[in-house]
Amino acid sequence: MTFLVVKEPEQLQQHYDLKNRGRMGRILTKPPKPGTEAVRSKLQAERTKLELQA
């Protein structure tokens, strides 16, 4: 096991970005779980409302 010593927050962010890149790609390509349609619809409505306010 190797340990990574990080001196700067930017290095830490870069480390986790690289580490999670593949994982996030897999998550984003998965279809939504059954039964979450209402929640996803509500979330999308809130996102749209926030975009209109900005």
C-alpha positions in Angstrom: 0.0 0.0 0.0 1.4 3.4 -0.9 0.5 6.6 0.9 0.2 9.9 -0.8 1.4 12.9 1.1 -0.3 16.0 -0.2 1.1 19.4 0.5 -1.4 21.7 -1.3 -5.2 21.5 -1.6 -4.9 21.8 -5.4 -2.9 18.6 -5.4 -5.5 16.9 -3.3 -8.3 18.0 -5.7 -6.3 16.8 -8.7 -5.6 13.5 -7.0 -9.3 12.8 -6.3 -10.4 14.0 -9.7 -8.1 11.5 -11.4 -9.0 8.8 -8.9 -12.8 9.3 -9.4 -12.8 10.0 -13.2 -13.6 6.5 -14.2 -16.1 5.9 -11.4 -18.1 9.1 -12.3 -18.1 8.1 -16.0 -19.7 4.8 -15.1 -22.2 6.3 -12.7 -23.3 8.9 -15.3 -23.9 6.3 -18.0 -26.2 4.1 -15.8 -29.9 4.5 -16.3 -31.9 5.9 -13.3 -33.2 3.4 -10.8 -36.8 2.4 -11.1 -39.2 4.3 -8.8 -37.1 7.5 -8.7 -39.0 9.2 -11.5 -40.9 11.6 -9.2 -37.8 12.6 -7.3 -35.8 13.2 -10.5 -38.6 15.2 -12.0 -38.8 17.4 -8.8 -35.0 17.8 -8.8 -35.0 18.9 -12.5 -37.7 21.4 -11.8 -35.7 22.9 -9.0 -32.5 23.0 -11.1 -34.5 24.8 -13.9 -35.8 27.3 -11.3 -32.3 28.0 -10.0 -31.0 28.5 -13.6 -33.7 31.1 -14.3 -32.9 33.0 -11.1 -29.2 33.2 -12.0 
